[in-house]
Structure formats: structure tokens, C-alpha cells
Amino acid sequence: VKSRVMVSKIVFPEKITFDRASESMGVADARSMLPKEHASITYEVSLILPMYNVAPFLKCCLDSVFSQQDISLQRIIINDGSTDESLAVAHDYCSSKGYANVIIVDQKNRGLSATRNLGVSFALAEYVAYLDTDDFVSPNAYSTLYRFALANKLDVALCRSLVFDQRDLEFHEFYDSRIWDSLLMGNRQIFTNVWRNPDILMLEPNANPRIVRRSLIVSRGLFYPEGLYFEDLPVHLRTLLCTESIGLLGARHYMYRINRPGKITDQKSDIRFDILQIFDQTMRLTEEFEIPPVQGARILYSLLRITYWCGTQTCLSDRYRFFTELGHRFSKIPEGWVERYKLRHRDEFGQMVILWALRRQDTKLLFAISTGTRPFFKLGYYLVNQRRYGVIYRRGMLAMKHLVRIPR
């Protein structure tokens, strides 16, 4: 990993300016850079909190972070050039209580990836975690993850998440709940890896509900691609591929906030095109790892879900171009991955049609499906082409029920 020159300032508990910081820096170097009182503490987990324009939600996040029980937690808050009151809120919160186990770093806006990567430079603990500051965690999140990882010598420990809807103030199951259920099979925890249980590659690529050994991050270069949105996927997959020591905890500790004003990834804009570069970075994993079709099919599952969703969130004027570029990429996915995917997801009609259209680079069909249009002739051709005669019969009978009132 190359050293990156940058200017950042610690603004709490004292003011220190740095003109250098490298993600590959050792703990001893990091300790020498930090305030003496802060660096003298022995930490079990280093928590990196990127902060950008989250003032209305920040106190909730910090309350959850500073109420963590039975854990020596290093808190690294990095203000990424916020234009609202986020920095002031964080500074006032920490100043009023005089914490020694927290630093606040201020920098010009560089994006979430660069902010997370910088945080690793200041991390002193054996394990590192990330927490987006519009989200929050349960009071025993990090103590539970740390003790689980420590007792079982894990490189990576993951927990489940809940969705917190800002509109109705209710909690819902997270998007990968079904996959977690199938992985755990009623157990409270399991120890696994991508070779023993490839379905872990289908988990939602969220960087936050986990802890990762710092030495693994540095030695395997598990840093986030800077300047891009949807940055989690290649790092998530690479993390799982490069270690056999992974644990899954069935407890729900991470609370992911949705439907809040200003959330960048909720916007329909050309930021969606970043997922194309993320796709390319993900496929470059095949250059480093020998990925058999069984595991490749799970990676294809994650790629298909996130890229097609991004396509549906582009502006209509950009959508043809997006699906054209995406189809070009899907046409090059290894055939073994595709065949394994088809075997596993044969009954998921919508996903199978989308994959078929992407592989054929049928932009018109993808556009039509993404706008809610149902091109029956195209879909019928797909079913005949794939010899899905059972589906044709069932869907035909369903359509007839809507057209003809069948007496009981």
C-alpha cells in the first residue's frame, strides 16, 4: 500500500496537525502521533466514525457509542468537511464529558472511503470497526463482538442488523435476514468461511456490523476505493475471501437508519455510475483468488442485486447508457458462475430474466422492466428459450383468471 500525503488535524482533545498518514502505518507509529493521554490507554477495539452532515442524528449515534459496556473502545471521529453543525456537535459532546478515549479529526471533504482509510492510521487496538454516524448500535455491540472474536481467534466477526425507518420510527428486519436465517439454521453463532459455506458471500456488503483484525486490514490491503460510492462490495468480498477464520453472531446489534433527508445514496443521480467501477474492482478479485463456480455464483448474486438496483435509481435520461455499460460487463462473467447461479435461483423469475437480459445486452428489455413495463412477448420468448414450460403454464393460467371469471 502506498503512503498517501494528506493534511488532517486532531481538534480534540488537543490540536495536532499532520501532513502525513498512511493506512499501512504500524501501531507504534500511530501511537507516537496521538495525544499522550489517549495513546497510553490499552484498547480492545478501535471504532472509526466517519462524519459528514449528520448533525440531527449525531447525538443518537454518540450516545450509543459512549454507552458501550465492558469494552475498552477507542473512538476515532473524523469530520469529512461537514458543512452543517456536525463538528460542533461532536466537539461539544466530547468536551462536556472530558473523554480521553476519543479523538476528533477534521479534514477537507474526501469521501467516506478516504475517511475510513485514514481512521485505520490512528487505530491502536487489535480489532477495527466502522460506524456510520447516522446509524447507531446496541449497548453491548462491541463487547459481544470482541469477546466472540477473541475467544475463538477470529479474524472477522459479524453480527446481524436491523433497519430503523426514520419516517415511521419503527424497526424492521435487515435486507439479508433470509440469508442469515439459512446460514445460522437456528444456531446463535457459527464459525465458517467461504469454502465451507459460500452463502456468506451473499450477505449484505455493509462495512459496519463487524470487527476485523487490524493486522489483516493492513497486510491484505483491505482499504476502501477512494472517490467512489457503493464502496463496500469489493472490500466486503475480499475480506471474506482472504481468511478462513470468520464468525457469525445471530444477535442484532447494528441499527441502519433509512428514509432520512440528505442521504446521498438515496439520490437519483449519476453517482449510480460508480457501481460500474465497483463491478470492475469486484471482478478483479478473480486475479488474486481462484474462485470456483459455487463461490462465483454467490458473488454474481451480490453483483446482480446491487447493480440492477443502481440502474433503477438512475435518471431516465441516463438509464439506457447505464444498462448498456452494465450489460457489456455481465456478458463477460464466467460461464461457470452463471450456470451455478441458474441452478440455485431457477425459481426466482424476475432475477433470472434480468440476468438473461444483461447477458444478452438487451438494453430495451432492461429499461422496460426497470420502469415497470411488462414486455410480454419478450418475457414469453425468454421462457420458451429457457424451456420454462411450467412457468408458462402457471403464468398463463393466472392471466386467464384475470380475464375470465371461472365458476367455483
C-alpha positions, 0 to 999 in steps of 0.5 A: 500500500502506498503512503498517501500525503494528506493534511488532517488535524486532531481538534480534540482533545488537543490540536495536532496537525499532520501532513502525513498518514498512511493506512499501512502505518504500524501501531507504534507509529500511530501511537507516537502521533496521538495525544499522550493521554489517549495513546497510553490507554490499552484498547480492545477495539478501535471504532472509526466514525466517519462524519459528514452532515449528520448533525440531527442524528449525531447525538443518537449515534454518540450516545450509543457509542459512549454507552458501550459496556465492558469494552475498552473502545477507542473512538476515532471521529473524523469530520469529512468537511461537514458543512452543517453543525456536525463538528460542533456537535461532536466537539461539544459532546466530547468536551462536556464529558472530558473523554480521553478515549476519543479523538476528533479529526477534521479534514477537507471533504474526501469521501467516506472511503478516504475517511475510513482509510485514514481512521485505520492510521490512528487505530491502536487496538487489535480489532477495527470497526466502522460506524456510520454516524447516522446509524447507531448500535446496541449497548453491548455491540462491541463487547459481544463482538470482541469477546466472540472474536477473541475467544475463538481467534477470529479474524472477522466477526459479524453480527446481524442488523436491523433497519430503523425507518426514520419516517415511521420510527419503527424497526424492521428486519435487515435486507439479508435476514433470509440469508442469515436465517439459512446460514445460522439454521437456528444456531446463535453463532457459527464459525465458517468461511467461504469454502465451507459455506459460500452463502456468506458471500451473499450477505449484505456488503455493509462495512459496519456490523463487524470487527476485523483484525487490524493486522489483516486490514493492513497486510491484505490491503483491505482499504476502501476505493477512494472517490467512489460510492457503493464502496463496500462490495469489493472490500466486503468480498475480499475480506471474506475471501482472504481468511478462513477464520470468520464468525457469525453472531445471530444477535442484532446489534447494528441499527441502519437508519433509512428514509432520512433527508440528505442521504446521498445514496438515496439520490437519483443521480449519476453517482449510480455510475460508480457501481460500474467501477465497483463491478470492475474492482469486484471482478478483479478479485478473480486475479488474486483468488481462484474462485470456483463456480459455487463461490462465483455464483454467490458473488454474481448474486451480490453483483446482480442485486446491487447493480440492477438496483443502481440502474433503477435509481438512475435518471431516465435520461441516463438509464439506457447508457447505464444498462448498456455499460452494465450489460457489456460487463455481465456478458463477460462473467464466467460461464461457470458462475452463471450456470451455478447461479441458474441452478440455485435461483431457477425459481426466482423469475424476475432475477433470472430474466434480468440476468438473461437480459444483461447477458444478452445486452438487451438494453430495451428489455432492461429499461422496460422492466426497470420502469415497470413495463411488462414486455410480454412477448419478450418475457414469453420468448425468454421462457420458451428459450429457457424451456420454462414450460411450467412457468408458462403454464402457471403464468398463463393460467393466472392471466386467464383468471384475470380475464375470465371469471371461472365458476367455483 
